[in-house]
Structure formats: C-alpha cells, structure tokens
Amino acid sequence: MSDFPITFYHNPACGTSRNALAMVEAAGYAPEVVEYLKAGWTRDQLAGLLAAMAVPARAILRDKGTPAAELGLLDPEVGDDALLDAMVAHPILVNRPIVVTPLGTKLCRPSELVLDLLDRRPDSFTKEDGEIVVIGG
C-alpha cells in the first residue's frame, strides 16, 4: 500500500522471516520484498538500516549457519567497520527479517515483533508451527 510503504528484507528459507512476512500480508499489506541473499547489501544500505534502528552492526550479525566464526567475527573486539565489510561480502551474515515501515525499522526476531511496525494488525494469525500469536486487532 503506497500510503503505508513497507520494505521487507527477507530470506525465504527462514521460518521467522516467512512468518513475519505472512503476518504483514495477513494485515492486508503488499510489502516490497527484498530477497537480500540474491540482491546483496551495500555498505550505505546497511549503515542506514543500523542508524534507523539505532543499533551497532553486531546487533544484526547472524552467527548460526554462517561463516561468522570462521571469519573471526564473533570476537567482541571486531568493530562495526569490519562487520559491515563482512556483511556486504557475505549477505548471510545479516540476521532476518529486517522490516522498514513509517513506524520504524526493526529486526523482527521473534516474528511477531513486526506487529509493532504496522498501523493495523491481522484479525488472527497462526505461525507455521501452529502457535497463535495474534487474536483480534
């Protein structure tokens, strides 16, 4: 919806990302979906998202199922510049989903955090695993 634009940085292989996207769609939105593993990241793009979230790069670093450990990125002394360089080189290092709406920008883990970024909610929603996370608007 153009009156409430949503950009959804998505990994379709991730259940959390799929659930959050389904919640957005269940609320009646048609977000711009960016499959960042295909599209990649730019340094400016990531820096802008981090600034909007007011968090350091480490806050969106994904270590599970990524080369983060092999690249030495789990050391707390590794700074934002090195993390951003690694995230641009290896998009899988960015945790997901990151959602941008007029109400803010957030890493939506768990998936129901996306509801804080919507100006309306679905009447009900059931996650892939059967967990009910929203009843009533």
C-alpha positions, 0 to 999 in steps of 0.5 A: 500500500503506497500510503503505508510503504513497507520494505521487507528484507527477507530470506525465504528459507527462514521460518521467522522471516516467512512468518513475519512476512505472512503476518504483514500480508495477513494485515492486508499489506503488499510489502516490497520484498527484498530477497537480500541473499540474491540482491546483496547489501551495500555498505550505505544500505546497511549503515542506514538500516543500523542508524534507523534502528539505532543499533551497532552492526553486531546487533544484526550479525547472524552467527548460526549457519554462517561463516561468522566464526570462521571469519573471526567475527564473533570476537567482541573486539571486531568493530562495526567497520569490519562487520559491515565489510563482512556483511556486504561480502557475505549477505548471510551474515545479516540476521532476518527479517529486517522490516522498514515501515513509517513506524520504524525499522526493526529486526523482527526476531521473534516474528511477531515483533513486526506487529509493532511496525504496522498501523493495523494488525491481522484479525488472527494469525497462526505461525507455521508451527501452529502457535497463535500469536495474534487474536483480534486487532 
